Amino acid sequence: MQPTKASTKYIYITSTGGCYKGGQTVEIMIETLNKTHWYFEGYFAQVNVGTDNTYNVGTFATFADDDYSKTQPCFNRNNSAVSQGKKAHFTSRKFKWTAPANLTGDVVLRATVVKNIETFWVDYKMPLMYNASCADGTPLGAAVIQDAGEKADTASKGAGLAAMLFVTAFTMFLAWALP
């Protein structure tokens, strides 16, 4: 399967499992393209069914050795989102998403990534394709967000879930960034 790519190049999000099937766990990574000079300070991600912004599916988990990420309840569903848990400059964060056993159909990972108080990307989307015969570990490839030379997104996309994701991620960022 060919990688899914967006038109920007500051941060990219990758996933194992070029597809998913019910009950399968997919590893997801948010990463900067230039680990020497670029970083991000916060993120918030969830998976939605198709274009439905109000219903998230599956559960997230962090890796045992990751003290900087944490799962979040979203829409009253435990572990249905993931975010940063501590203040730091990140060049990458890796976490896991598990599809419900009975889930069929394509889903979308939706993320807000915060570089700093002035630069952030709202409602970034990466599709995860359903395939009942999907094999574990097939690389999906990369989906990329934001060129270093482009103007970063602002809250102008702030309708519905996009605004909620931004407000949640930005509030969490400010809670530990400001004294």
N, C-alpha and C positions, 0 to 999 in steps of 0.2 A: 504494500500500500504506500502511495506517495505521501510525503509529509504535508500536513496542512500548514499553510503559511499566511500570515497577515502581511501588510505592506510596511511594517515598521521594524526597527532594528536595535532597540536599546536593551530590552529584556526578552527572553524567550521562555516559553513553557513547553515542556516535552512530556510525553506519556509513554509507558510501555503498553503493550497490547494494542496494536494497530486497530483493534476492535475490542469489544468486550462482550461477555455473555452474562446472563443472570448468575449472581453469586461470585463472580470473578473479582479479584482485587487488582487494581491498576495503580502503579506507582506514577506519581506526578512530580515534576520538578520545575520550580521557577528559578531562573538563572540569568545573570547579566552576561552580555556578550564579551565584555572586557573586564576581567576580574581584577586587573591592576588599578583601574581608574574609576570604575562604575560600581554602584551599590544601590540597594533599596533598603528602606527602614521598616516597611510594613506591608502586609498583604492580607487579603480576605478572599476565600474561594468557596464555592459551592457548586453542585451539579444540578441542573434543571432538565426537565423533560422538554424536548423540542424548544419551542419559543415561549413556553409557559414560565413567566418570571416569578410566579408566586408559589410554585410547588417544587421543592427540592427533593432529591432522591438519594438513597445510599447513605453510607456512613464513612466518615474520615477517621484515620488513625495516624499518629505520628510514630516515628521510629524511636525505639527505646533510648538511644543515645542522643536524642534531640531535645535539649532543654529550652529551645528557643521557639518552638511551635506548639500550638495547642488547638484542640478541637473546640468547637463552639456549638451551642444550640441555635438553630435558626428555624423560624416558623414552628416553634414548640417541638422540635425534633432533636433529641440529643445527638451529638457528634455529626450533625448534618452540614457543618461548615468547618473550615480550618483557617487559622490566622497566626500571626506572630504572637509570641507570648512574653517576650522580653525585649528591652531596648538594645539594639545593635545595628551595625551596618552589615547587611547580608550581601553576599555575592551569589548565594544559592540557598534554597530551602527545598527539601524533599519530603513528601508525605504520601499516604496511601488512601485510595477511595475504593470501597467495596460496593458493587451493585447489588440491589436486592435480588434474591433468588428468582423472583417471578418477573423481573423487569425485562421488557422487550422494547425495541425501538431506539432510535438515536437519542442521545442526550448531549447536553452542552455544559462544559465547565465554564463558569463565569467567575471572573476575578477582578479585584481592584488591587493595584500595586502602588505603593507610596514610596517615591524616592526620597522626598523630604516635604516640608510644609508647603512648598511652592510647586512641586512637580509630582504629578500622580496620574495614573491611568485608570479610568472608570469603566466598568462593564466590559472588560476584555472577554472575548468568547473563543473557546476552542472546542470543536465538535469531537465527540467520542462515538464511533459508529457501532451499532449493534450487529452481531453475527453469531448465530447459535452454535456454529462450529469453530468459533474463535479459539486459537491456541494461545496459551500463556507466553508472555515474553516477546512477542513480535513488536519491534519498535514502531511507534506511530510516526516519529519524526518530530520536527519542531514547528511551533507556531510562534511568530515573533512580534513583539510590540515595541514601538517607538524608536525612531532614529534619534541619535544624539543631537543632530542638527535640526530636528523638527520641534515645533512648539508642542509641549505636552498637553494632554487633555485637561480640561477644567470641568467644573461641575455643570457645564452647559448641556451635557447629555443627561442631566439629573432628573429623569422621570422614572417613577415606579421603583423597581428593584435597583436600577443603577444608582439612584439617589440613596437608597437604603444601604447598599453595599458601600458606597463612598462614605456616607455619614458614619457607619459602623467602623470601617477601617480607619478613617481619619480621626474619629473620637478616640479609638484605642491608641492610635499613634500619639495624639496630643496628651493623653492621660499619663504616658510615661515619658514624653519628651519635655514637658513643661514642669517646672517645680511646683 
